[in-house]
Amino acid sequence: MTANPILLQKKYSRVIERFARQQNISLDAALDFFYHSDVYLLIRDGVSDMHCMSDAYLTEELEQEYCQNNANGVNTADKAPGKRR
């Protein structure tokens, strides 16, 4: 199922803002991480209707990916945009 692009953009912005606040990082850093994340790809591609999940749930998933990447020493700049790991 696909979502309205405008509604998706609004959801992205809410999740990014919440993620930045909870991780105490800049909005730019949060934006960069989000658009290189697997969570973004799942939402964008409509996998499992991720776009229907709450902002809190999506932020939690993003935080888990962020912590996992930090633990593994993964730099989001090293990940190719649009590619899954």
Buried (B, 14 or more C-beta within 10 A) or exposed (E): EEBEEEEBEEBBBBBBBBBBEBBEBEEEBBBBBBBBBBBBBBBBEBEEEBBEBEBEEBBBBBBEBBEEBEEEEBEBEEBEEEEEE
